[in-house]
Structures are given as C-alpha cells and as structure tokens.
Amino acid sequence: MGNKPIGQRINPSLHELYLGRSKAFLIEASDGSLILVDTGMPKKEKEIISYINSIGKSVSDIKYILLTHAHIDHFGSAASIKKLSNANLAINENGVHYINGDGGLLLPVHKNLKSPKAKLQSSLIKIMSKFLRVQYVKPNMLLKEGVFPPEMKINAKILETPGHTKDSISVYLVDSNTVIVGDLLFGAPDKLRLPPFFDDYVSLLSSIKKIKDINPDLVCVSHGKNHNISDLGI
C-alpha cells in the first residue's frame, strides 16, 4: 500500500490538505492565486508546500492566509508560511491577541468536558502548549462578517460562527455552495456532530443554525470527514 496522499482536490477551486491532527484548505482564486485556510500544527509548512508544488503552484502563489480560529492546530505554521509567501494573514479580531502571543497559546475555552474523551483531548492540548515551540505572528487583516474584498478574486463570504471559540469564523464559497467551518462541527464517519469541546453552547447552536440555513452542498470540517448538511446529526 502506498503512503496516504498529502491532500486532494475537492472541486475545481478547492483542495483539502491532511496535516495530522487537523486539515487545512486551499482555495484557488480566479486569477490563479491561492488562499490558504488554516495551517495545521507547527512545522507543517513542508507538507503544505509539497502539496502546493504537486498542483503546479509555488508558495509565493499564496496571497492570503485565513485562520478559522486561534488554536495551535490551526495557526501553528502560520508564521512560517507567512514569511515564505509574504501573504496577508487574517483572523477574527477576537483571536488576534492569542496568535500574536499576548493572550497565551490557547483560548480559555472548553466547557463541554463531561465525557472522558473530551477531558483527555483538552488536557492534551494544554500539555502541547507547554512543549511545542510556537511561532507567534501578527495578522495584518481582520475577518468580519461579509463578502470578501474584490482584490481577493473569489466569490465568497466570511461568516462569524462563534461557539467553539469566540473568534471562530467560517468561509462560504458561493459558486460551489461549500462552507469551510473549522471546528464548528466534527465530521464523524456517519454524521456531522458537535465538536468534543466548545466555549459557549448557545452560540455554538446559533452558529450551526446559521450554516444550516445556507443549505450548503458540502460542509468541510477541520477534523474528520466532510459531509452534506443533510448529515447533520444534532
């Protein structure tokens, strides 16, 4: 059996990259430039660049890096990719002081810790925060509710979808009716489910309803399997 691929093309303008604990997504804009959504854990830049090269692109084609939220498995390689590509880095304003180091490594979240699995995962993240050398990074753009600026060359919208964290956002790709939701939902083999831990339950459910109301054909998650919105098991 061969090695698992680094990533795959989901549709003509969207790719998903497998980066161990989490996934990143790569959007091809209409002018051929690239938009990277999340960057995985620290030291994942080689895998990201390898996949980009495999589709005939280079790291310099990345013009924007969008972070769905300020957890280490999403912004871990942002500083290195930003340096290599000279891309603009963007996050919701509520996550800025975490990725630039002012707020510590992790958001003070995770109140849904009733199950042993959730408690274990939360503990592992805290342990990782002590031992991993994280490169903090300063964003130069803020992600707010609304359409992307024309210079980004994609027909897409930013959706503010707090719940997992206060700064969580989703990216809605209008032409393919696809939404990238970060950790708002978890992709189990059979269903879309709640993430194993989250900051605010009421906000989480409100954000999930927001996604459901769009009625996307595909919901792309950072952990697990992507699903149609009809597979929402909540």
Secondary structure as the mmCIF struct_conf table of DSSP 4:
data_model
#
loop_
_struct_conf.conf_type_id
_struct_conf.id
_struct_conf.beg_label_comp_id
_struct_conf.beg_label_asym_id
_struct_conf.beg_label_seq_id
_struct_conf.end_label_comp_id
_struct_conf.end_label_asym_id
_struct_conf.end_label_seq_id
HELX_LH_PP_P HELX_LH_PP_P1 GLY A 2 PRO A 5
BEND BEND1 ILE A 6 ILE A 6
STRN STRN1 GLY A 7 ASN A 11
TURN_TY1_P TURN_TY1_P1 PRO A 12 SER A 13
STRN STRN2 LEU A 14 LEU A 19
TURN_TY1_P TURN_TY1_P2 GLY A 20 ARG A 21
STRN STRN3 SER A 22 GLU A 28
TURN_TY1_P TURN_TY1_P3 SER A 30 ASP A 31
BEND BEND2 GLY A 32 GLY A 32
STRN STRN4 LEU A 34 VAL A 37
BEND BEND3 MET A 41 MET A 41
TURN_TY1_P TURN_TY1_P4 PRO A 42 LYS A 43
HELX_RH_AL_P HELX_RH_AL_P1 GLU A 45 SER A 54
TURN_TY1_P TURN_TY1_P5 ILE A 55 GLY A 56
HELX_RH_3T_P HELX_RH_3T_P1 VAL A 59 ASP A 61
STRN STRN5 ILE A 62 LEU A 66
BEND BEND4 THR A 68 ALA A 70
HELX_RH_AL_P HELX_RH_AL_P2 ILE A 72 PHE A 75
TURN_TY1_P TURN_TY1_P6 GLY A 76 SER A 77
HELX_RH_AL_P HELX_RH_AL_P3 ALA A 78 SER A 85
STRN STRN6 ASN A 88 ILE A 91
HELX_RH_3T_P HELX_RH_3T_P2 GLU A 93 GLY A 95
HELX_RH_AL_P HELX_RH_AL_P4 VAL A 96 ILE A 99
TURN_TY1_P TURN_TY1_P7 ASN A 100 ASN A 100
BEND BEND5 GLY A 101 GLY A 101
TURN_TY1_P TURN_TY1_P8 ASP A 102 GLY A 103
BEND BEND6 LEU A 105 LEU A 106
BEND BEND7 PRO A 108 PRO A 108
BEND BEND8 SER A 115 SER A 115
HELX_RH_AL_P HELX_RH_AL_P5 PRO A 116 PHE A 131
BEND BEND9 LEU A 132 LEU A 132
BEND BEND10 ASN A 140 ASN A 140
STRN STRN7 MET A 141 LEU A 142
BEND BEND11 GLU A 145 GLU A 145
STRN STRN8 GLY A 146 VAL A 147
HELX_LH_PP_P HELX_LH_PP_P2 PHE A 148 PRO A 149
HELX_RH_3T_P HELX_RH_3T_P3 PRO A 150 MET A 152
STRN STRN9 ALA A 156 GLU A 160
BEND BEND12 GLY A 163 THR A 165
TURN_TY1_P TURN_TY1_P9 LYS A 166 ASP A 167
STRN STRN10 ILE A 169 LEU A 173
TURN_TY1_P TURN_TY1_P10 VAL A 174 ASN A 177
STRN STRN11 THR A 178 ILE A 180
TURN_TY1_P TURN_TY1_P11 GLY A 182 ASP A 183
BEND BEND13 LEU A 184 LEU A 185
STRN STRN12 PHE A 186 GLY A 187
BEND BEND14 PRO A 189 ASP A 190
STRN STRN13 LEU A 192 ARG A 193
BEND BEND15 PRO A 196 PRO A 196
BEND BEND16 ASP A 199 ASP A 199
HELX_RH_AL_P HELX_RH_AL_P6 TYR A 201 ILE A 214
BEND BEND17 ASP A 217 ASP A 217
STRN STRN14 LEU A 218 CYS A 220
BEND BEND18 SER A 222 HIS A 223
STRN STRN15 GLY A 224 GLY A 224
STRN STRN16 HIS A 227 HIS A 227
HELX_RH_3T_P HELX_RH_3T_P4 ILE A 229 ASP A 231
STRN STRN17 LEU A 232 LEU A 232
#
